[in-house]
Amino acid sequence: MPVAPELARLRSELGGYVRRHNHEAADQARRALALAVTEHTIRRAIETAPPLDPDTLDRIRSLIPAVPAIGGVGDGT
């Protein structure tokens, strides 16, 4: 399966930071890549899954813990 363009870009960016020994930027890039991979995987699963009934949707929601947002998505920053 081909790699999504955004994931390829983030992997390339991470590789550049690692090659240049920019540890702080590499750590941030790793977090960004992990988030993007997770989001991509969830989106792909939702797109290919059959329609969900309310009980199944509630079970899936229960798997994702509610955590306070710290910067970025969900907190208006």
PDB file of N, H, CA, C and O in Angstrom:
ATOM      1  N   MET A   1       0.841  -1.171   0.000  1.00  0.00           N
ATOM      2  CA  MET A   1       0.000   0.000   0.000  1.00  0.00           C
ATOM      3  C   MET A   1       0.892   1.242   0.000  1.00  0.00           C
ATOM      4  O   MET A   1       1.834   1.324   0.789  1.00  0.00           O
ATOM      5  N   PRO A   2       0.608   2.203  -0.872  1.00  0.00           N
ATOM      6  CA  PRO A   2       1.433   3.409  -0.913  1.00  0.00           C
ATOM      7  C   PRO A   2       1.291   4.230   0.363  1.00  0.00           C
ATOM      8  O   PRO A   2       0.252   4.219   1.023  1.00  0.00           O
ATOM      9  N   VAL A   3       2.352   4.933   0.686  1.00  0.00           N
ATOM     10  H   VAL A   3       3.197   4.943   0.150  1.00  0.00           H
ATOM     11  CA  VAL A   3       2.362   5.772   1.881  1.00  0.00           C
ATOM     12  C   VAL A   3       1.648   7.086   1.567  1.00  0.00           C
ATOM     13  O   VAL A   3       1.860   7.681   0.510  1.00  0.00           O
ATOM     14  N   ALA A   4       0.810   7.527   2.489  1.00  0.00           N
ATOM     15  H   ALA A   4       0.638   7.044   3.348  1.00  0.00           H
ATOM     16  CA  ALA A   4       0.124   8.805   2.315  1.00  0.00           C
ATOM     17  C   ALA A   4       1.161   9.921   2.215  1.00  0.00           C
ATOM     18  O   ALA A   4       2.163   9.889   2.929  1.00  0.00           O
ATOM     19  N   PRO A   5       0.943  10.903   1.347  1.00  0.00           N
ATOM     20  CA  PRO A   5       1.930  11.978   1.156  1.00  0.00           C
ATOM     21  C   PRO A   5       2.318  12.692   2.453  1.00  0.00           C
ATOM     22  O   PRO A   5       3.490  13.006   2.656  1.00  0.00           O
ATOM     23  N   GLU A   6       1.357  12.946   3.320  1.00  0.00           N
ATOM     24  H   GLU A   6       0.404  12.690   3.155  1.00  0.00           H
ATOM     25  CA  GLU A   6       1.668  13.645   4.579  1.00  0.00           C
ATOM     26  C   GLU A   6       2.581  12.791   5.460  1.00  0.00           C
ATOM     27  O   GLU A   6       3.491  13.314   6.103  1.00  0.00           O
ATOM     28  N   LEU A   7       2.340  11.482   5.488  1.00  0.00           N
ATOM     29  H   LEU A   7       1.601  11.057   4.966  1.00  0.00           H
ATOM     30  CA  LEU A   7       3.196  10.598   6.289  1.00  0.00           C
ATOM     31  C   LEU A   7       4.604  10.539   5.704  1.00  0.00           C
ATOM     32  O   LEU A   7       5.588  10.535   6.443  1.00  0.00           O
ATOM     33  N   ALA A   8       4.696  10.495   4.390  1.00  0.00           N
ATOM     34  H   ALA A   8       3.896  10.499   3.790  1.00  0.00           H
ATOM     35  CA  ALA A   8       6.016  10.475   3.745  1.00  0.00           C
ATOM     36  C   ALA A   8       6.781  11.759   4.047  1.00  0.00           C
ATOM     37  O   ALA A   8       7.985  11.728   4.302  1.00  0.00           O
ATOM     38  N   ARG A   9       6.079  12.883   4.018  1.00  0.00           N
ATOM     39  H   ARG A   9       5.101  12.909   3.810  1.00  0.00           H
ATOM     40  CA  ARG A   9       6.728  14.164   4.313  1.00  0.00           C
ATOM     41  C   ARG A   9       7.232  14.200   5.749  1.00  0.00           C
ATOM     42  O   ARG A   9       8.352  14.641   6.006  1.00  0.00           O
ATOM     43  N   LEU A  10       6.402  13.733   6.691  1.00  0.00           N
ATOM     44  H   LEU A  10       5.492  13.375   6.482  1.00  0.00           H
ATOM     45  CA  LEU A  10       6.815  13.740   8.096  1.00  0.00           C
ATOM     46  C   LEU A  10       7.992  12.792   8.342  1.00  0.00           C
ATOM     47  O   LEU A  10       8.892  13.110   9.119  1.00  0.00           O
ATOM     48  N   ARG A  11       7.987  11.630   7.681  1.00  0.00           N
ATOM     49  H   ARG A  11       7.256  11.372   7.050  1.00  0.00           H
ATOM     50  CA  ARG A  11       9.114  10.704   7.829  1.00  0.00           C
ATOM     51  C   ARG A  11      10.400  11.314   7.290  1.00  0.00           C
ATOM     52  O   ARG A  11      11.466  11.185   7.893  1.00  0.00           O
ATOM     53  N   SER A  12      10.285  11.972   6.160  1.00  0.00           N
ATOM     54  H   SER A  12       9.419  12.077   5.670  1.00  0.00           H
ATOM     55  CA  SER A  12      11.451  12.617   5.555  1.00  0.00           C
ATOM     56  C   SER A  12      11.977  13.728   6.459  1.00  0.00           C
ATOM     57  O   SER A  12      13.184  13.863   6.658  1.00  0.00           O
ATOM     58  N   GLU A  13      11.067  14.509   6.994  1.00  0.00           N
ATOM     59  H   GLU A  13      10.086  14.399   6.833  1.00  0.00           H
ATOM     60  CA  GLU A  13      11.453  15.594   7.901  1.00  0.00           C
ATOM     61  C   GLU A  13      12.165  15.032   9.137  1.00  0.00           C
ATOM     62  O   GLU A  13      13.190  15.564   9.562  1.00  0.00           O
ATOM     63  N   LEU A  14      11.623  13.968   9.702  1.00  0.00           N
ATOM     64  H   LEU A  14      10.790  13.536   9.357  1.00  0.00           H
ATOM     65  CA  LEU A  14      12.247  13.329  10.860  1.00  0.00           C
ATOM     66  C   LEU A  14      13.653  12.845  10.513  1.00  0.00           C
ATOM     67  O   LEU A  14      14.588  13.053  11.286  1.00  0.00           O
ATOM     68  N   GLY A  15      13.805  12.208   9.369  1.00  0.00           N
ATOM     69  H   GLY A  15      13.045  12.039   8.741  1.00  0.00           H
ATOM     70  CA  GLY A  15      15.115  11.728   8.957  1.00  0.00           C
ATOM     71  C   GLY A  15      16.132  12.853   8.838  1.00  0.00           C
ATOM     72  O   GLY A  15      17.294  12.688   9.208  1.00  0.00           O
ATOM     73  N   GLY A  16      15.699  13.985   8.325  1.00  0.00           N
ATOM     74  H   GLY A  16      14.755  14.120   8.024  1.00  0.00           H
ATOM     75  CA  GLY A  16      16.600  15.134   8.216  1.00  0.00           C
ATOM     76  C   GLY A  16      17.054  15.627   9.578  1.00  0.00           C
ATOM     77  O   GLY A  16      18.230  15.938   9.769  1.00  0.00           O
ATOM     78  N   TYR A  17      16.130  15.700  10.522  1.00  0.00           N
ATOM     79  H   TYR A  17      15.175  15.448  10.367  1.00  0.00           H
ATOM     80  CA  TYR A  17      16.503  16.146  11.874  1.00  0.00           C
ATOM     81  C   TYR A  17      17.468  15.162  12.529  1.00  0.00           C
ATOM     82  O   TYR A  17      18.416  15.568  13.201  1.00  0.00           O
ATOM     83  N   VAL A  18      17.222  13.866  12.330  1.00  0.00           N
ATOM     84  H   VAL A  18      16.452  13.536  11.785  1.00  0.00           H
ATOM     85  CA  VAL A  18      18.104  12.856  12.924  1.00  0.00           C
ATOM     86  C   VAL A  18      19.502  12.946  12.307  1.00  0.00           C
ATOM     87  O   VAL A  18      20.502  12.900  13.024  1.00  0.00           O
ATOM     88  N   ARG A  19      19.571  13.074  10.983  1.00  0.00           N
ATOM     89  H   ARG A  19      18.758  13.111  10.401  1.00  0.00           H
ATOM     90  CA  ARG A  19      20.877  13.179  10.312  1.00  0.00           C
ATOM     91  C   ARG A  19      21.665  14.399  10.781  1.00  0.00           C
ATOM     92  O   ARG A  19      22.892  14.357  10.879  1.00  0.00           O
ATOM     93  N   ARG A  20      20.956  15.478  11.068  1.00  0.00           N
ATOM     94  H   ARG A  20      19.960  15.512  10.989  1.00  0.00           H
ATOM     95  CA  ARG A  20      21.629  16.707  11.498  1.00  0.00           C
ATOM     96  C   ARG A  20      21.784  16.777  13.026  1.00  0.00           C
ATOM     97  O   ARG A  20      22.217  17.797  13.562  1.00  0.00           O
ATOM     98  N   HIS A  21      21.431  15.699  13.715  1.00  0.00           N
ATOM     99  H   HIS A  21      21.079  14.871  13.279  1.00  0.00           H
ATOM    100  CA  HIS A  21      21.565  15.602  15.175  1.00  0.00           C
ATOM    101  C   HIS A  21      20.798  16.693  15.907  1.00  0.00           C
ATOM    102  O   HIS A  21      21.219  17.162  16.964  1.00  0.00           O
ATOM    103  N   ASN A  22      19.668  17.091  15.333  1.00  0.00           N
ATOM    104  H   ASN A  22      19.326  16.709  14.474  1.00  0.00           H
ATOM    105  CA  ASN A  22      18.787  18.070  15.965  1.00  0.00           C
ATOM    106  C   ASN A  22      17.784  17.284  16.812  1.00  0.00           C
ATOM    107  O   ASN A  22      16.670  17.004  16.369  1.00  0.00           O
ATOM    108  N   HIS A  23      18.192  16.932  18.036  1.00  0.00           N
ATOM    109  H   HIS A  23      19.097  17.159  18.396  1.00  0.00           H
ATOM    110  CA  HIS A  23      17.414  16.019  18.876  1.00  0.00           C
ATOM    111  C   HIS A  23      16.063  16.578  19.276  1.00  0.00           C
ATOM    112  O   HIS A  23      15.073  15.846  19.283  1.00  0.00           O
ATOM    113  N   GLU A  24      16.001  17.854  19.607  1.00  0.00           N
ATOM    114  H   GLU A  24      16.805  18.449  19.602  1.00  0.00           H
ATOM    115  CA  GLU A  24      14.727  18.444  20.025  1.00  0.00           C
ATOM    116  C   GLU A  24      13.723  18.429  18.872  1.00  0.00           C
ATOM    117  O   GLU A  24      12.570  18.039  19.056  1.00  0.00           O
ATOM    118  N   ALA A  25      14.158  18.850  17.696  1.00  0.00           N
ATOM    119  H   ALA A  25      15.095  19.166  17.547  1.00  0.00           H
ATOM    120  CA  ALA A  25      13.272  18.848  16.530  1.00  0.00           C
ATOM    121  C   ALA A  25      12.895  17.418  16.144  1.00  0.00           C
ATOM    122  O   ALA A  25      11.768  17.168  15.717  1.00  0.00           O
ATOM    123  N   ALA A  26      13.835  16.479  16.292  1.00  0.00           N
ATOM    124  H   ALA A  26      14.750  16.682  16.639  1.00  0.00           H
ATOM    125  CA  ALA A  26      13.538  15.077  15.977  1.00  0.00           C
ATOM    126  C   ALA A  26      12.473  14.533  16.927  1.00  0.00           C
ATOM    127  O   ALA A  26      11.584  13.798  16.496  1.00  0.00           O
ATOM    128  N   ASP A  27      12.550  14.880  18.203  1.00  0.00           N
ATOM    129  H   ASP A  27      13.272  15.477  18.553  1.00  0.00           H
ATOM    130  CA  ASP A  27      11.536  14.434  19.155  1.00  0.00           C
ATOM    131  C   ASP A  27      10.161  14.984  18.789  1.00  0.00           C
ATOM    132  O   ASP A  27       9.166  14.262  18.847  1.00  0.00           O
ATOM    133  N   GLN A  28      10.103  16.259  18.412  1.00  0.00           N
ATOM    134  H   GLN A  28      10.911  16.846  18.365  1.00  0.00           H
ATOM    135  CA  GLN A  28       8.837  16.859  17.995  1.00  0.00           C
ATOM    136  C   GLN A  28       8.321  16.201  16.718  1.00  0.00           C
ATOM    137  O   GLN A  28       7.123  15.958  16.579  1.00  0.00           O
ATOM    138  N   ALA A  29       9.224  15.916  15.795  1.00  0.00           N
ATOM    139  H   ALA A  29      10.198  16.114  15.908  1.00  0.00           H
ATOM    140  CA  ALA A  29       8.836  15.271  14.545  1.00  0.00           C
ATOM    141  C   ALA A  29       8.335  13.854  14.793  1.00  0.00           C
ATOM    142  O   ALA A  29       7.403  13.404  14.126  1.00  0.00           O
ATOM    143  N   ARG A  30       8.943  13.146  15.743  1.00  0.00           N
ATOM    144  H   ARG A  30       9.700  13.511  16.284  1.00  0.00           H
ATOM    145  CA  ARG A  30       8.471  11.794  16.091  1.00  0.00           C
ATOM    146  C   ARG A  30       7.042  11.848  16.628  1.00  0.00           C
ATOM    147  O   ARG A  30       6.201  11.028  16.262  1.00  0.00           O
ATOM    148  N   ARG A  31       6.778  12.828  17.505  1.00  0.00           N
ATOM    149  H   ARG A  31       7.462  13.495  17.802  1.00  0.00           H
ATOM    150  CA  ARG A  31       5.425  12.966  18.047  1.00  0.00           C
ATOM    151  C   ARG A  31       4.430  13.301  16.934  1.00  0.00           C
ATOM    152  O   ARG A  31       3.338  12.736  16.887  1.00  0.00           O
ATOM    153  N   ALA A  32       4.803  14.210  16.047  1.00  0.00           N
ATOM    154  H   ALA A  32       5.691  14.669  16.086  1.00  0.00           H
ATOM    155  CA  ALA A  32       3.926  14.590  14.938  1.00  0.00           C
ATOM    156  C   ALA A  32       3.663  13.397  14.021  1.00  0.00           C
ATOM    157  O   ALA A  32       2.536  13.193  13.571  1.00  0.00           O
ATOM    158  N   LEU A  33       4.700  12.612  13.746  1.00  0.00           N
ATOM    159  H   LEU A  33       5.616  12.777  14.111  1.00  0.00           H
ATOM    160  CA  LEU A  33       4.542  11.435  12.900  1.00  0.00           C
ATOM    161  C   LEU A  33       3.652  10.394  13.571  1.00  0.00           C
ATOM    162  O   LEU A  33       2.785   9.811  12.921  1.00  0.00           O
ATOM    163  N   ALA A  34       3.856  10.157  14.857  1.00  0.00           N
ATOM    164  H   ALA A  34       4.560  10.631  15.386  1.00  0.00           H
ATOM    165  CA  ALA A  34       3.029   9.182  15.574  1.00  0.00           C
ATOM    166  C   ALA A  34       1.562   9.599  15.554  1.00  0.00           C
ATOM    167  O   ALA A  34       0.681   8.764  15.349  1.00  0.00           O
ATOM    168  N   LEU A  35       1.301  10.876  15.764  1.00  0.00           N
ATOM    169  H   LEU A  35       2.017  11.554  15.930  1.00  0.00           H
ATOM    170  CA  LEU A  35      -0.068  11.373  15.724  1.00  0.00           C
ATOM    171  C   LEU A  35      -0.659  11.211  14.327  1.00  0.00           C
ATOM    172  O   LEU A  35      -1.800  10.772  14.182  1.00  0.00           O
ATOM    173  N   ALA A  36       0.106  11.560  13.306  1.00  0.00           N
ATOM    174  H   ALA A  36       1.033  11.916  13.423  1.00  0.00           H
ATOM    175  CA  ALA A  36      -0.377  11.456  11.930  1.00  0.00           C
ATOM    176  C   ALA A  36      -0.651  10.001  11.543  1.00  0.00           C
ATOM    177  O   ALA A  36      -1.642   9.714  10.872  1.00  0.00           O
ATOM    178  N   VAL A  37       0.213   9.093  11.959  1.00  0.00           N
ATOM    179  H   VAL A  37       1.018   9.326  12.504  1.00  0.00           H
ATOM    180  CA  VAL A  37       0.009   7.666  11.658  1.00  0.00           C
ATOM    181  C   VAL A  37      -1.257   7.171  12.350  1.00  0.00           C
ATOM    182  O   VAL A  37      -2.055   6.449  11.751  1.00  0.00           O
ATOM    183  N   THR A  38      -1.439   7.558  13.610  1.00  0.00           N
ATOM    184  H   THR A  38      -0.792   8.145  14.097  1.00  0.00           H
ATOM    185  CA  THR A  38      -2.638   7.146  14.346  1.00  0.00           C
ATOM    186  C   THR A  38      -3.889   7.685  13.671  1.00  0.00           C
ATOM    187  O   THR A  38      -4.856   6.952  13.463  1.00  0.00           O
ATOM    188  N   GLU A  39      -3.867   8.966  13.329  1.00  0.00           N
ATOM    189  H   GLU A  39      -3.081   9.561  13.498  1.00  0.00           H
ATOM    190  CA  GLU A  39      -5.026   9.574  12.673  1.00  0.00           C
ATOM    191  C   GLU A  39      -5.306   8.903  11.335  1.00  0.00           C
ATOM    192  O   GLU A  39      -6.459   8.608  11.017  1.00  0.00           O
ATOM    193  N   HIS A  40      -4.266   8.660  10.553  1.00  0.00           N
ATOM    194  H   HIS A  40      -3.329   8.899  10.811  1.00  0.00           H
ATOM    195  CA  HIS A  40      -4.422   8.017   9.248  1.00  0.00           C
ATOM    196  C   HIS A  40      -5.021   6.613   9.396  1.00  0.00           C
ATOM    197  O   HIS A  40      -5.903   6.222   8.632  1.00  0.00           O
ATOM    198  N   THR A  41      -4.535   5.869  10.380  1.00  0.00           N
ATOM    199  H   THR A  41      -3.818   6.187  11.001  1.00  0.00           H
ATOM    200  CA  THR A  41      -5.022   4.513  10.613  1.00  0.00           C
ATOM    201  C   THR A  41      -6.490   4.515  11.017  1.00  0.00           C
ATOM    202  O   THR A  41      -7.274   3.701  10.528  1.00  0.00           O
ATOM    203  N   ILE A  42      -6.860   5.421  11.903  1.00  0.00           N
ATOM    204  H   ILE A  42      -6.223   6.082  12.300  1.00  0.00           H
ATOM    205  CA  ILE A  42      -8.253   5.513  12.337  1.00  0.00           C
ATOM    206  C   ILE A  42      -9.148   5.911  11.167  1.00  0.00           C
ATOM    207  O   ILE A  42     -10.204   5.315  10.956  1.00  0.00           O
ATOM    208  N   ARG A  43      -8.722   6.917  10.411  1.00  0.00           N
ATOM    209  H   ARG A  43      -7.864   7.401  10.583  1.00  0.00           H
ATOM    210  CA  ARG A  43      -9.533   7.349   9.260  1.00  0.00           C
ATOM    211  C   ARG A  43      -9.720   6.204   8.259  1.00  0.00           C
ATOM    212  O   ARG A  43     -10.822   5.986   7.757  1.00  0.00           O
ATOM    213  N   ARG A  44      -8.638   5.478   7.974  1.00  0.00           N
ATOM    214  H   ARG A  44      -7.743   5.656   8.382  1.00  0.00           H
ATOM    215  CA  ARG A  44      -8.726   4.365   7.027  1.00  0.00           C
ATOM    216  C   ARG A  44      -9.663   3.276   7.549  1.00  0.00           C
ATOM    217  O   ARG A  44     -10.439   2.702   6.785  1.00  0.00           O
ATOM    218  N   ALA A  45      -9.590   2.995   8.846  1.00  0.00           N
ATOM    219  H   ALA A  45      -8.960   3.462   9.466  1.00  0.00           H
ATOM    220  CA  ALA A  45     -10.473   1.985   9.429  1.00  0.00           C
ATOM    221  C   ALA A  45     -11.934   2.415   9.352  1.00  0.00           C
ATOM    222  O   ALA A  45     -12.809   1.605   9.048  1.00  0.00           O
ATOM    223  N   ILE A  46     -12.196   3.691   9.629  1.00  0.00           N
ATOM    224  H   ILE A  46     -11.485   4.349   9.877  1.00  0.00           H
ATOM    225  CA  ILE A  46     -13.571   4.189   9.582  1.00  0.00           C
ATOM    226  C   ILE A  46     -14.107   4.154   8.159  1.00  0.00           C
ATOM    227  O   ILE A  46     -15.264   3.796   7.935  1.00  0.00           O
ATOM    228  N   GLU A  47     -13.270   4.523   7.201  1.00  0.00           N
ATOM    229  H   GLU A  47     -12.331   4.814   7.383  1.00  0.00           H
ATOM    230  CA  GLU A  47     -13.709   4.548   5.802  1.00  0.00           C
ATOM    231  C   GLU A  47     -14.029   3.163   5.266  1.00  0.00           C
ATOM    232  O   GLU A  47     -14.892   3.023   4.399  1.00  0.00           O
ATOM    233  N   THR A  48     -13.352   2.138   5.766  1.00  0.00           N
ATOM    234  H   THR A  48     -12.651   2.251   6.470  1.00  0.00           H
ATOM    235  CA  THR A  48     -13.562   0.788   5.236  1.00  0.00           C
ATOM    236  C   THR A  48     -14.515  -0.048   6.083  1.00  0.00           C
ATOM    237  O   THR A  48     -14.904  -1.144   5.678  1.00  0.00           O
ATOM    238  N   ALA A  49     -14.892   0.454   7.246  1.00  0.00           N
ATOM    239  H   ALA A  49     -14.576   1.344   7.575  1.00  0.00           H
ATOM    240  CA  ALA A  49     -15.767  -0.308   8.143  1.00  0.00           C
ATOM    241  C   ALA A  49     -17.220  -0.214   7.678  1.00  0.00           C
ATOM    242  O   ALA A  49     -17.620   0.764   7.047  1.00  0.00           O
ATOM    243  N   PRO A  50     -17.991  -1.233   7.996  1.00  0.00           N
ATOM    244  CA  PRO A  50     -19.424  -1.140   7.700  1.00  0.00           C
ATOM    245  C   PRO A  50     -20.050  -0.071   8.610  1.00  0.00           C
ATOM    246  O   PRO A  50     -19.444   0.329   9.604  1.00  0.00           O
ATOM    247  N   PRO A  51     -21.239   0.380   8.276  1.00  0.00           N
ATOM    248  CA  PRO A  51     -21.897   1.375   9.128  1.00  0.00           C
ATOM    249  C   PRO A  51     -22.006   0.855  10.576  1.00  0.00           C
ATOM    250  O   PRO A  51     -22.284  -0.320  10.816  1.00  0.00           O
ATOM    251  N   LEU A  52     -21.779   1.758  11.510  1.00  0.00           N
ATOM    252  H   LEU A  52     -21.553   2.712  11.315  1.00  0.00           H
ATOM    253  CA  LEU A  52     -21.783   1.360  12.914  1.00  0.00           C
ATOM    254  C   LEU A  52     -23.133   1.635  13.555  1.00  0.00           C
ATOM    255  O   LEU A  52     -23.736   2.688  13.348  1.00  0.00           O
ATOM    256  N   ASP A  53     -23.597   0.660  14.341  1.00  0.00           N
ATOM    257  H   ASP A  53     -23.107  -0.196  14.509  1.00  0.00           H
ATOM    258  CA  ASP A  53     -24.827   0.903  15.095  1.00  0.00           C
ATOM    259  C   ASP A  53     -24.451   1.658  16.375  1.00  0.00           C
ATOM    260  O   ASP A  53     -23.277   1.682  16.744  1.00  0.00           O
ATOM    261  N   PRO A  54     -25.416   2.269  17.052  1.00  0.00           N
ATOM    262  CA  PRO A  54     -25.103   3.083  18.230  1.00  0.00           C
ATOM    263  C   PRO A  54     -24.336   2.334  19.322  1.00  0.00           C
ATOM    264  O   PRO A  54     -23.448   2.912  19.950  1.00  0.00           O
ATOM    265  N   ASP A  55     -24.661   1.064  19.559  1.00  0.00           N
ATOM    266  H   ASP A  55     -25.382   0.595  19.049  1.00  0.00           H
ATOM    267  CA  ASP A  55     -23.948   0.303  20.593  1.00  0.00           C
ATOM    268  C   ASP A  55     -22.474   0.114  20.233  1.00  0.00           C
ATOM    269  O   ASP A  55     -21.600   0.268  21.086  1.00  0.00           O
ATOM    270  N   THR A  56     -22.204  -0.217  18.986  1.00  0.00           N
ATOM    271  H   THR A  56     -22.914  -0.342  18.293  1.00  0.00           H
ATOM    272  CA  THR A  56     -20.819  -0.396  18.546  1.00  0.00           C
ATOM    273  C   THR A  56     -20.063   0.919  18.629  1.00  0.00           C
ATOM    274  O   THR A  56     -18.911   0.951  19.062  1.00  0.00           O
ATOM    275  N   LEU A  57     -20.700   1.993  18.220  1.00  0.00           N
ATOM    276  H   LEU A  57     -21.636   1.967  17.868  1.00  0.00           H
ATOM    277  CA  LEU A  57     -20.067   3.304  18.292  1.00  0.00           C
ATOM    278  C   LEU A  57     -19.738   3.667  19.737  1.00  0.00           C
ATOM    279  O   LEU A  57     -18.666   4.209  20.004  1.00  0.00           O
ATOM    280  N   ASP A  58     -20.635   3.380  20.664  1.00  0.00           N
ATOM    281  H   ASP A  58     -21.506   2.939  20.446  1.00  0.00           H
ATOM    282  CA  ASP A  58     -20.371   3.637  22.086  1.00  0.00           C
ATOM    283  C   ASP A  58     -19.197   2.802  22.592  1.00  0.00           C
ATOM    284  O   ASP A  58     -18.379   3.296  23.368  1.00  0.00           O
ATOM    285  N   ARG A  59     -19.105   1.535  22.160  1.00  0.00           N
ATOM    286  H   ARG A  59     -19.769   1.133  21.530  1.00  0.00           H
ATOM    287  CA  ARG A  59     -17.980   0.685  22.575  1.00  0.00           C
ATOM    288  C   ARG A  59     -16.661   1.238  22.059  1.00  0.00           C
ATOM    289  O   ARG A  59     -15.662   1.235  22.777  1.00  0.00           O
ATOM    290  N   ILE A  60     -16.651   1.707  20.833  1.00  0.00           N
ATOM    291  H   ILE A  60     -17.463   1.710  20.249  1.00  0.00           H
ATOM    292  CA  ILE A  60     -15.430   2.286  20.264  1.00  0.00           C
ATOM    293  C   ILE A  60     -15.056   3.560  21.016  1.00  0.00           C
ATOM    294  O   ILE A  60     -13.887   3.766  21.345  1.00  0.00           O
ATOM    295  N   ARG A  61     -16.033   4.406  21.285  1.00  0.00           N
ATOM    296  H   ARG A  61     -16.982   4.238  21.018  1.00  0.00           H
ATOM    297  CA  ARG A  61     -15.759   5.640  22.029  1.00  0.00           C
ATOM    298  C   ARG A  61     -15.185   5.343  23.408  1.00  0.00           C
ATOM    299  O   ARG A  61     -14.342   6.094  23.899  1.00  0.00           O
ATOM    300  N   SER A  62     -15.625   4.265  24.035  1.00  0.00           N
ATOM    301  H   SER A  62     -16.309   3.654  23.636  1.00  0.00           H
ATOM    302  CA  SER A  62     -15.136   3.929  25.374  1.00  0.00           C
ATOM    303  C   SER A  62     -13.668   3.507  25.359  1.00  0.00           C
ATOM    304  O   SER A  62     -13.010   3.533  26.399  1.00  0.00           O
ATOM    305  N   LEU A  63     -13.148   3.123  24.201  1.00  0.00           N
ATOM    306  H   LEU A  63     -13.682   3.103  23.355  1.00  0.00           H
ATOM    307  CA  LEU A  63     -11.745   2.724  24.092  1.00  0.00           C
ATOM    308  C   LEU A  63     -10.798   3.914  24.087  1.00  0.00           C
ATOM    309  O   LEU A  63      -9.608   3.768  24.364  1.00  0.00           O
ATOM    310  N   ILE A  64     -11.326   5.093  23.772  1.00  0.00           N
ATOM    311  H   ILE A  64     -12.293   5.211  23.546  1.00  0.00           H
ATOM    312  CA  ILE A  64     -10.500   6.294  23.682  1.00  0.00           C
ATOM    313  C   ILE A  64     -10.673   7.086  24.967  1.00  0.00           C
ATOM    314  O   ILE A  64     -11.745   7.641  25.210  1.00  0.00           O
ATOM    315  N   PRO A  65      -9.631   7.148  25.796  1.00  0.00           N
ATOM    316  CA  PRO A  65      -9.769   7.848  27.067  1.00  0.00           C
ATOM    317  C   PRO A  65      -9.922   9.356  26.865  1.00  0.00           C
ATOM    318  O   PRO A  65      -9.321   9.946  25.968  1.00  0.00           O
ATOM    319  N   ALA A  66     -10.726   9.946  27.709  1.00  0.00           N
ATOM    320  H   ALA A  66     -11.214   9.466  28.438  1.00  0.00           H
ATOM    321  CA  ALA A  66     -10.881  11.405  27.676  1.00  0.00           C
ATOM    322  C   ALA A  66      -9.718  12.007  28.437  1.00  0.00           C
ATOM    323  O   ALA A  66      -9.568  11.788  29.639  1.00  0.00           O
ATOM    324  N   VAL A  67      -8.896  12.767  27.729  1.00  0.00           N
ATOM    325  H   VAL A  67      -9.019  12.945  26.753  1.00  0.00           H
ATOM    326  CA  VAL A  67      -7.756  13.436  28.356  1.00  0.00           C
ATOM    327  C   VAL A  67      -7.835  14.918  28.037  1.00  0.00           C
ATOM    328  O   VAL A  67      -8.298  15.295  26.960  1.00  0.00           O
ATOM    329  N   PRO A  68      -7.398  15.747  28.939  1.00  0.00           N
ATOM    330  CA  PRO A  68      -7.427  17.172  28.626  1.00  0.00           C
ATOM    331  C   PRO A  68      -6.452  17.490  27.495  1.00  0.00           C
ATOM    332  O   PRO A  68      -5.335  16.973  27.462  1.00  0.00           O
ATOM    333  N   ALA A  69      -6.881  18.336  26.581  1.00  0.00           N
ATOM    334  H   ALA A  69      -7.788  18.756  26.607  1.00  0.00           H
ATOM    335  CA  ALA A  69      -6.022  18.741  25.468  1.00  0.00           C
ATOM    336  C   ALA A  69      -4.965  19.706  25.963  1.00  0.00           C
ATOM    337  O   ALA A  69      -5.254  20.608  26.749  1.00  0.00           O
ATOM    338  N   ILE A  70      -3.750  19.516  25.506  1.00  0.00           N
ATOM    339  H   ILE A  70      -3.515  18.784  24.867  1.00  0.00           H
ATOM    340  CA  ILE A  70      -2.645  20.408  25.871  1.00  0.00           C
ATOM    341  C   ILE A  70      -2.107  21.000  24.587  1.00  0.00           C
ATOM    342  O   ILE A  70      -1.224  20.427  23.949  1.00  0.00           O
ATOM    343  N   GLY A  71      -2.638  22.137  24.215  1.00  0.00           N
ATOM    344  H   GLY A  71      -3.356  22.602  24.733  1.00  0.00           H
ATOM    345  CA  GLY A  71      -2.203  22.781  22.968  1.00  0.00           C
ATOM    346  C   GLY A  71      -2.676  22.039  21.759  1.00  0.00           C
ATOM    347  O   GLY A  71      -2.699  20.808  21.746  1.00  0.00           O
ATOM    348  N   GLY A  72      -3.053  22.767  20.746  1.00  0.00           N
ATOM    349  H   GLY A  72      -3.035  23.766  20.756  1.00  0.00           H
ATOM    350  CA  GLY A  72      -3.424  22.136  19.496  1.00  0.00           C
ATOM    351  C   GLY A  72      -4.893  21.805  19.420  1.00  0.00           C
ATOM    352  O   GLY A  72      -5.727  22.612  19.833  1.00  0.00           O
ATOM    353  N   VAL A  73      -5.234  20.637  18.901  1.00  0.00           N
ATOM    354  H   VAL A  73      -4.557  19.982  18.565  1.00  0.00           H
ATOM    355  CA  VAL A  73      -6.582  20.238  18.604  1.00  0.00           C
ATOM    356  C   VAL A  73      -7.433  20.176  19.863  1.00  0.00           C
ATOM    357  O   VAL A  73      -7.022  19.617  20.880  1.00  0.00           O
ATOM    358  N   GLY A  74      -8.605  20.749  19.782  1.00  0.00           N
ATOM    359  H   GLY A  74      -8.939  21.204  18.956  1.00  0.00           H
ATOM    360  CA  GLY A  74      -9.577  20.571  20.839  1.00  0.00           C
ATOM    361  C   GLY A  74      -9.613  21.647  21.915  1.00  0.00           C
ATOM    362  O   GLY A  74     -10.568  21.688  22.690  1.00  0.00           O
ATOM    363  N   ASP A  75      -8.627  22.506  21.993  1.00  0.00           N
ATOM    364  H   ASP A  75      -7.851  22.473  21.364  1.00  0.00           H
ATOM    365  CA  ASP A  75      -8.659  23.498  23.078  1.00  0.00           C
ATOM    366  C   ASP A  75      -8.665  24.926  22.565  1.00  0.00           C
ATOM    367  O   ASP A  75      -8.495  25.871  23.336  1.00  0.00           O
ATOM    368  N   GLY A  76      -8.861  25.082  21.262  1.00  0.00           N
ATOM    369  H   GLY A  76      -9.000  24.314  20.636  1.00  0.00           H
ATOM    370  CA  GLY A  76      -8.965  26.416  20.691  1.00  0.00           C
ATOM    371  C   GLY A  76      -7.654  27.145  20.474  1.00  0.00           C
ATOM    372  O   GLY A  76      -7.671  28.338  20.170  1.00  0.00           O
ATOM    373  N   THR A  77      -6.512  26.473  20.617  1.00  0.00           N
ATOM    374  H   THR A  77      -6.499  25.504  20.864  1.00  0.00           H
ATOM    375  CA  THR A  77      -5.226  27.120  20.376  1.00  0.00           C
ATOM    376  C   THR A  77      -4.667  26.692  19.045  1.00  0.00           C
ATOM    377  O   THR A  77      -3.584  27.132  18.660  1.00  0.00           O
TER     378      THR A  77
END
